[in-house]
Amino acid sequence: MKEEQIKREKMLLSDLKPGEGGVIIQIVGGQGLRQKLALRGIKEGCYLRVVSSSSGPLVVESNGLQIAMGRGMARKVIVKPIGRRFP
């Protein structure tokens, strides 16, 4: 496999651009972080799409809901990028 292709197999949620999405493959954090995210419907296996990634919190969409999360939290979510799924 090419190095670029390997890098695209998993990346941080915070590195996705608006309009791009991915499936969560791992949450690197303790039980508190996992619980906070789970209460918002974000857990391993879920599809997320980045709505906005300008300055400030990252806004993602999951199951029709838009959720804002800090960049520190987004750096702990590892996704398998899917690309542009929605316009």
Secondary structure, 3 states (H helix, E strand, C coil): CCHHHHHHHCEEHHHCCCCEEEEEEEECCCHHHHHHHHHCCCCCCCEEEEEECCCCCEEEEECCEEEEECHHHHCCEEEEEEEECCC
